[in-house]
Amino acid sequence: MFEALGTRIMVGVISLSMLLFSSFKGNDPQLGTINHYSSSSTLYLSGELLSAFDNDFDTVFASSATIPVYFTLKIKSGNRNVVNRQFKHLVKFNPATGIYELRKDGKPDVFRSSSMQQIVKEISQYSFSVPYQSSWGLISVSVQAEMPIVRFEELNKEVDLMVLWKYKKPSAKIQIDLRKAQ
């Protein structure tokens, strides 16, 4: 049992080392259209990060490092910023169990899966609920995704994960008239 665990960890470290010290394909991430609906006092926004994890991330996610993805939400009413929040999704792989765990800001549940495809699907989706005032009127909503520098302890190395997105910060924008939302 310990031999299998050791082999899994070693294969992960070797794969990650090869990725970080050799060429990689990178990704061309985009944020899809921002979906929205509202109640009398809450604005609900959702969307999806597209083509962000197609290449190279199987190795990155399989490391034992916690991999964050940040979504920044900005809402402007005229020239005034009324909302500026950052939400994060955190993925961590447990090589002993072969299970990925995903935690999303604002969500009490932890999503667990042994499937990297399911983790990619879940980490790519965002949803926010924001209390609003109809006096904000016509608002501009923008969402931007990015990743930070992460330390990989197995390699004793820090890596700017944005290199895997070719340093592109995907973003999407929409205008919403809150006076019509009621």
Buried (B, 14 or more C-beta within 10 A) or exposed (E): EEEEEEEBBEEBBEBBBEBBEEEBEBBBBBBBEBEBEBEEEEBEBBBBBBBBBBBBBBBBBBBBBEBBBBBBBBBBBEEEEBBEEEBBBBBBBEBEEEBBBBBBBEEEEEBEBEEBEBBBBBBBEBBBEBEBEBEBEEBEBBBBBBBBEBEBEBBEEEBEBBBBBEEBBBBBEBEBEBEEBE
